[in-house]
Amino acid sequence: MSIPRIVVTGIGASSPIGGTAPESWAALLGGASGARTLEYDWVEQYNLPVTFAAQAAVRPDTVLERPIAKRLDPSSQFALVAAMEAWADAGSPEVDPERLGVDFATGIGGLWTLLDAWDTLREKGPRRVLPMTVPMLMPNAAAGNLSLHFGARAYARTVASACASSTESIVNAIEHLRDGLADVVIAGGTESVIHPVTIASFSSMQALSKRNDSPETASRPGSIDRDGFVMGEGAGVLILETEEHAKARGAKIYAVVVGGGVTADSYHITANDPEGTGAARAVNMALAMADASPDDVTHVNAHATSTPVGDPNEYVALKSVFGDRIEEIPVSATKASTGHLLGGTGALEAIFTILAIRDRVAPPTINITEQDPAVPFRLSGAPTPLGDGPQLAISNSFGFGGHNAVAAFASV
């Protein structure tokens, strides 16, 4: 039995640099930064050591109808906004509900709902806690609400593997489509946890940049003076289909999803393996599924969070796969512009990878003052042409818990 090809027919995004996928892509190519000072009383109230983040460019509750928004945590709001865009972009495919699936992800889930409910309980008592609190805070809320909104009855599955979550959801979708569980899948991830608790926690572990005086330049992956990541929020959604289904309905096709790999480091709960063994295996798995070799890869969207340790470790992993050629492949570290969307980051970066091979241009990596010799990727502060011929690109995501996920995309 032949293995069906899986294609991307729709994309949607709500990010710190744009309210839609096209807006985010245009801003990325233009070298925009989504990081800015947080204008909330709680920043001063809790004397937070980090006073900025990459908030979404458009609040989701300004897009959704008010009754709908009120019943959703911000993370689910972002998911629905991006999914509605992606679904419309795919031409609102007519599909048997029992052949429509949802593979969706989040790293943390409904944090705002949970902690707001805790404040309400302490200050006003149990009778004032909203009855929808648990359905709003649960990690599978986004997947469940997408299933309800679009009538997806094949399945609705949730991945929660920290910052690898939404790339893993895309890999799962590939496998589910290839296994015949669905004809169309809504895949992606979301996150909205720019909150005093997360800022305080990440700050305590020395993971966040503390460039409070210059938020726009704080995320600088690959730069020798990087000092941590910038928290972001938003969602990315892909509509994935079997090629047969997409062509039968005359859908436009952005790219082919040719491979994916998921592994675990089993090394440390927050640090990735400095030898990069697990990450390298995920890349090799994605290439094996794609029936491709490292020499076929024309572009890499790196995980590259801008942490002092993480960026060199990713280079070690990719060097073990590509050898010296990794210093010749155009690499983009797009968190320099968007910040780190945690569970939503892989889906957003998958969209950027797809658009890079469609437009044959690697997006810029901004804010590099001097490139770190320990991270000698081919990074550029300007868009880099990818040239003619077939394109094959990979997008990397690595998360707390030792999770590694890689997705591979090819030009049509």
C-alpha positions as CSV (number, residue, x, y, z in Angstrom):
1,M,0.0,0.0,0.0
2,S,1.4,3.4,-1.0
3,I,2.0,6.0,1.7
4,P,-0.1,9.1,1.1
5,R,1.6,12.5,0.8
6,I,0.6,15.1,3.3
7,V,0.3,18.8,2.2
8,V,-0.3,22.1,3.8
9,T,-3.4,23.9,2.4
10,G,-4.1,26.6,5.0
11,I,-2.1,28.7,7.6
12,G,-3.2,31.0,10.3
13,A,-1.2,32.9,13.0
14,S,-1.6,35.4,15.8
15,S,1.8,36.5,16.8
16,P,3.7,39.3,18.5
17,I,4.5,40.8,15.1
18,G,1.2,40.4,13.3
19,G,-2.5,39.5,13.8
20,T,-2.5,37.1,10.8
21,A,0.0,34.8,9.1
22,P,0.6,37.2,6.1
23,E,1.1,40.2,8.5
24,S,3.5,38.2,10.7
25,W,5.5,37.0,7.6
26,A,5.8,40.5,6.2
27,A,6.9,41.9,9.6
28,L,9.4,39.1,10.0
29,L,11.0,39.8,6.6
30,G,11.0,43.5,7.5
31,G,13.1,42.9,10.6
32,A,10.4,43.8,13.1
33,S,10.5,43.0,16.8
34,G,7.5,42.2,18.9
35,A,9.1,42.8,22.3
36,R,8.0,45.8,24.3
37,T,7.6,47.0,27.8
38,L,4.7,45.6,29.8
39,E,2.1,48.3,30.7
40,Y,0.6,46.5,33.7
41,D,0.3,47.6,37.4
42,W,1.5,44.1,38.4
43,V,4.9,44.6,36.9
44,E,5.7,47.3,39.6
45,Q,3.5,45.7,42.3
46,Y,5.6,42.5,42.3
47,N,8.8,44.2,41.5
48,L,9.5,41.9,38.6
49,P,13.1,41.7,37.5
50,V,12.0,41.5,33.8
51,T,9.5,44.2,32.7
52,F,9.0,43.3,29.1
53,A,7.7,40.5,26.8
54,A,6.6,39.9,23.2
55,Q,2.8,40.3,23.6
56,A,0.5,39.5,20.7
57,A,0.1,42.3,18.2
58,V,-3.7,41.8,18.3
59,R,-5.7,40.7,21.3
60,P,-7.8,37.7,20.5
61,D,-10.8,39.0,22.4
62,T,-11.0,41.9,20.0
63,V,-11.4,39.5,17.1
64,L,-13.9,36.9,18.6
65,E,-17.4,37.7,19.5
66,R,-17.7,38.6,23.2
67,P,-19.8,35.7,24.3
68,I,-17.4,33.3,22.8
69,A,-14.3,35.0,24.2
70,K,-15.7,35.1,27.7
71,R,-15.9,31.3,27.8
72,L,-12.3,30.7,26.7
73,D,-8.9,31.2,28.3
74,P,-6.7,33.5,26.3
75,S,-4.7,30.5,25.1
76,S,-7.9,29.0,23.5
77,Q,-8.9,32.4,22.2
78,F,-5.6,32.6,20.3
79,A,-6.0,29.0,19.0
80,L,-9.5,29.7,17.7
81,V,-8.5,33.0,16.0
82,A,-5.6,31.4,14.2
83,A,-7.6,28.3,13.3
84,M,-10.4,30.4,11.8
85,E,-7.9,32.1,9.6
86,A,-6.2,28.9,8.6
87,W,-9.6,27.2,7.8
88,A,-10.7,30.1,5.6
89,D,-7.2,30.2,4.0
90,A,-7.7,26.5,3.1
91,G,-11.0,27.3,1.4
92,S,-13.2,26.0,4.3
93,P,-12.9,22.4,3.1
94,E,-15.9,20.3,2.9
95,V,-15.0,17.1,4.8
96,D,-16.9,14.4,6.5
97,P,-16.8,15.3,10.3
98,E,-15.6,11.8,11.1
99,R,-12.7,12.4,8.7
100,L,-11.6,15.7,10.3
101,G,-9.1,15.5,13.2
102,V,-7.4,18.0,15.6
103,D,-3.8,17.6,16.7
104,F,-3.2,20.6,18.9
105,A,-0.7,21.6,21.6
106,T,0.1,23.9,24.5
107,G,3.0,24.0,26.8
108,I,1.2,25.2,30.0
109,G,-2.5,25.7,29.2
110,G,-5.0,28.0,30.8
111,L,-2.7,29.6,33.4
112,W,-4.6,32.9,33.5
113,T,-7.9,31.2,34.2
114,L,-6.4,29.0,36.9
115,L,-4.7,31.8,38.8
116,D,-7.6,34.2,38.4
117,A,-9.9,31.6,39.9
118,W,-7.4,31.1,42.8
119,D,-7.5,34.9,43.5
120,T,-11.3,34.8,43.3
121,L,-11.5,31.9,45.8
122,R,-9.2,33.5,48.3
123,E,-10.8,37.0,48.1
124,K,-14.5,36.2,47.5
125,G,-15.1,32.6,48.4
126,P,-16.1,29.4,46.5
127,R,-19.5,30.6,45.3
128,R,-17.8,33.2,43.1
129,V,-15.6,30.8,41.2
130,L,-16.9,30.5,37.7
131,P,-18.4,27.1,36.8
132,M,-16.4,27.1,33.5
133,T,-13.1,27.4,35.3
134,V,-11.9,23.8,34.8
135,P,-13.1,23.5,31.1
136,M,-11.2,26.8,30.5
137,L,-8.0,25.9,32.2
138,M,-7.5,22.3,31.2
139,P,-4.6,21.8,28.7
140,N,-6.9,20.1,26.2
141,A,-9.3,23.1,26.1
142,A,-7.9,24.5,22.8
143,A,-8.1,21.1,21.0
144,G,-11.6,20.5,22.4
145,N,-12.9,23.9,21.4
146,L,-11.5,23.6,17.9
147,S,-13.2,20.2,17.6
148,L,-16.5,21.8,18.7
149,H,-16.1,24.8,16.4
150,F,-15.2,22.9,13.3
151,G,-17.2,19.8,14.0
152,A,-14.1,17.5,14.0
153,R,-15.1,14.0,15.1
154,A,-12.3,11.9,13.9
155,Y,-10.3,12.7,17.1
156,A,-9.1,15.7,19.1
157,R,-5.7,15.1,20.7
158,T,-3.5,17.3,22.8
159,V,0.3,17.4,23.1
160,A,1.9,19.1,26.1
161,S,5.7,18.7,25.7
162,A,6.8,22.2,26.7
163,C,8.4,24.2,23.9
164,A,8.4,21.2,21.6
165,S,4.6,20.8,21.8
166,S,3.3,22.2,18.6
167,T,6.0,20.8,16.4
168,E,5.2,17.4,18.0
169,S,1.5,18.0,17.2
170,I,2.4,18.5,13.5
171,V,4.5,15.3,13.5
172,N,1.5,13.5,15.1
173,A,-0.8,14.9,12.4
174,I,1.5,13.5,9.7
175,E,1.4,10.1,11.2
176,H,-2.4,10.2,11.7
177,L,-3.0,11.2,8.2
178,R,-0.6,8.6,6.8
179,D,-2.3,6.0,9.0
180,G,-5.7,6.9,7.5
181,L,-7.3,8.2,10.7
182,A,-8.4,11.4,8.9
183,D,-8.4,13.2,5.5
184,V,-7.9,16.7,7.0
185,V,-6.3,17.7,10.3
186,I,-6.2,21.0,12.1
187,A,-2.7,21.1,13.7
188,G,-0.7,23.6,15.7
189,G,-0.3,25.1,19.1
190,T,-1.0,28.0,21.4
191,E,0.2,29.8,24.5
192,S,-0.7,32.8,26.6
193,V,1.2,32.8,29.9
194,I,2.8,36.3,30.1
195,H,1.9,36.4,33.8
196,P,3.8,37.5,36.9
197,V,4.2,33.9,38.0
198,T,5.9,32.7,34.8
199,I,8.0,35.9,34.5
200,A,9.2,35.5,38.1
201,S,9.8,31.7,37.7
202,F,11.8,32.0,34.4
203,S,13.7,34.9,35.9
204,S,14.7,32.9,39.0
205,M,16.2,30.2,36.8
206,Q,18.1,32.9,34.8
207,A,16.4,32.0,31.6
208,L,15.0,35.4,30.6
209,S,16.8,38.3,29.1
210,K,17.0,41.3,31.5
211,R,17.5,44.0,28.9
212,N,14.6,46.1,30.4
213,D,16.0,49.2,28.8
214,S,15.9,47.8,25.3
215,P,13.2,45.2,24.8
216,E,13.3,45.3,21.0
217,T,16.9,44.1,20.9
218,A,16.7,41.7,23.9
219,S,16.2,38.5,21.9
220,R,19.4,37.9,20.1
221,P,20.0,34.2,19.3
222,G,23.5,33.5,18.0
223,S,24.9,36.8,19.3
224,I,27.8,36.6,21.7
225,D,26.1,38.9,24.2
226,R,22.8,37.1,24.4
227,D,21.5,36.8,28.0
228,G,18.2,34.8,27.8
229,F,15.0,34.4,25.9
230,V,12.0,36.8,25.6
231,M,8.5,35.5,26.5
232,G,6.0,35.6,23.7
233,E,2.4,34.6,23.1
234,G,0.0,33.6,20.4
235,A,-0.8,30.7,18.2
236,G,0.0,29.0,14.8
237,V,-2.3,26.7,12.9
238,L,-1.8,24.5,9.8
239,I,-4.5,22.8,7.8
240,L,-3.0,19.5,6.7
241,E,-4.5,17.1,4.2
242,T,-3.7,14.1,2.2
243,E,-2.6,15.2,-1.3
244,E,-5.4,13.2,-2.8
245,H,-8.1,15.0,-0.8
246,A,-6.6,18.4,-1.4
247,K,-6.3,17.9,-5.2
248,A,-9.8,16.4,-5.4
249,R,-11.2,19.7,-4.1
250,G,-8.8,21.9,-6.1
251,A,-7.1,23.3,-3.0
252,K,-4.0,25.5,-3.2
253,I,-0.9,23.8,-1.7
254,Y,1.7,25.7,0.2
255,A,4.2,22.8,0.8
256,V,4.5,19.1,1.4
257,V,5.0,17.9,4.9
258,V,7.5,15.2,4.2
259,G,8.8,14.1,7.6
260,G,9.0,14.4,11.3
261,G,10.9,13.1,14.2
262,V,10.3,13.1,18.0
263,T,12.8,11.9,20.6
264,A,13.7,12.4,24.3
265,D,17.0,13.4,25.8
266,S,16.5,11.8,29.2
267,Y,19.3,14.1,30.4
268,H,17.8,17.0,32.6
269,I,14.4,18.4,33.3
270,T,15.3,21.9,32.0
271,A,18.6,21.6,30.2
272,N,19.1,20.0,26.8
273,D,21.8,17.4,26.2
274,P,25.1,19.3,25.4
275,E,26.1,16.5,23.1
276,G,22.8,17.0,21.1
277,T,22.3,13.3,20.6
278,G,18.5,13.3,21.0
279,A,18.0,16.4,18.9
280,A,20.2,15.0,16.1
281,R,18.2,11.7,16.2
282,A,15.0,13.8,15.7
283,V,16.5,15.5,12.7
284,N,17.7,12.2,11.2
285,M,14.2,10.7,11.8
286,A,12.6,13.5,10.0
287,L,15.0,13.2,7.0
288,A,14.5,9.4,7.0
289,M,10.7,9.8,6.8
290,A,11.2,12.3,4.0
291,D,13.5,9.8,2.2
292,A,16.1,12.6,2.1
293,S,19.7,13.1,3.1
294,P,21.3,16.0,5.0
295,D,22.7,17.2,1.6
296,D,19.1,17.9,0.4
297,V,18.3,20.4,3.1
298,T,18.3,24.0,1.9
299,H,17.1,25.9,5.0
300,V,16.8,25.5,8.8
301,N,14.6,27.3,11.2
302,A,16.5,26.8,14.4
303,H,15.0,26.6,17.8
304,A,17.6,29.1,18.9
305,T,16.0,30.8,22.0
306,S,18.8,33.2,22.7
307,T,20.0,31.5,25.9
308,P,23.7,31.2,26.6
309,V,23.7,27.4,26.7
310,G,20.9,26.4,24.4
311,D,22.1,28.0,21.2
312,P,25.6,26.3,21.2
313,N,24.0,22.9,22.1
314,E,21.7,23.2,19.0
315,Y,24.7,23.9,16.9
316,V,26.5,20.8,18.2
317,A,23.4,18.7,17.4
318,L,23.1,20.0,13.8
319,K,26.8,19.8,13.2
320,S,26.6,16.0,14.0
321,V,23.9,15.7,11.3
322,F,25.2,18.1,8.6
323,G,28.9,18.2,9.3
324,D,30.6,21.4,8.2
325,R,27.8,22.0,5.7
326,I,25.7,23.4,8.6
327,E,27.8,26.6,8.3
328,E,26.7,26.9,4.7
329,I,22.9,26.3,5.0
330,P,20.9,29.5,5.5
331,V,19.6,29.4,9.1
332,S,16.9,31.6,10.6
333,A,16.4,32.2,14.3
334,T,13.0,33.8,14.2
335,K,12.6,34.1,18.0
336,A,14.8,37.2,17.6
337,S,11.7,38.9,16.2
338,T,8.8,37.0,17.9
339,G,10.1,36.1,21.3
340,H,9.5,32.5,22.5
341,L,5.8,31.4,22.3
342,L,6.6,28.3,24.3
343,G,4.0,25.7,23.3
344,G,2.9,27.8,20.3
345,T,6.4,28.5,19.0
346,G,6.8,25.3,16.8
347,A,3.6,25.9,14.8
348,L,4.5,29.6,14.2
349,E,8.0,28.7,13.1
350,A,6.6,25.9,10.9
351,I,4.5,28.5,9.1
352,F,7.6,30.7,8.7
353,T,9.5,27.7,7.3
354,I,6.7,26.9,4.8
355,L,6.6,30.5,3.6
356,A,10.4,30.6,3.4
357,I,10.5,27.7,0.9
358,R,7.4,29.1,-0.9
359,D,9.0,32.5,-1.4
360,R,12.5,31.1,-1.6
361,V,13.9,33.4,1.1
362,A,15.2,32.7,4.6
363,P,13.9,35.3,7.0
364,P,16.5,37.5,8.8
365,T,17.8,37.0,12.3
366,I,17.8,40.4,13.9
367,N,19.8,41.8,16.9
368,I,23.1,40.1,16.3
369,T,25.8,42.5,17.5
370,E,28.7,40.0,17.1
371,Q,28.1,36.3,16.2
372,D,29.2,33.9,18.9
373,P,32.1,31.6,17.5
374,A,30.4,28.8,19.4
375,V,27.3,29.2,17.2
376,P,28.7,29.6,13.7
377,F,25.4,29.1,11.9
378,R,24.9,31.0,8.6
379,L,22.7,33.7,10.2
380,S,22.0,37.0,8.4
381,G,20.3,40.2,9.5
382,A,18.7,40.5,6.1
383,P,16.5,38.1,4.1
384,T,18.6,35.5,2.3
385,P,17.6,34.1,-1.1
386,L,17.3,30.3,-1.1
387,G,17.9,30.0,-4.9
388,D,16.2,27.9,-7.6
389,G,15.5,24.2,-7.5
390,P,13.7,22.0,-5.0
391,Q,13.6,23.2,-1.4
392,L,13.7,21.1,1.7
393,A,13.6,22.8,5.1
394,I,13.5,21.6,8.7
395,S,12.0,23.4,11.7
396,N,13.4,22.5,15.2
397,S,11.7,22.6,18.6
398,F,13.2,21.5,21.9
399,G,11.4,21.6,25.3
400,F,11.8,21.3,29.1
401,G,11.6,17.6,30.0
402,G,14.1,16.7,27.2
403,H,11.6,16.8,24.4
404,N,12.9,17.1,20.8
405,A,10.6,17.5,17.8
406,V,11.6,18.3,14.2
407,A,9.3,18.8,11.1
408,A,10.5,18.7,7.5
409,F,8.8,20.6,4.6
410,A,9.4,20.4,0.9
411,S,8.4,22.8,-1.9
412,V,5.6,21.7,-4.2
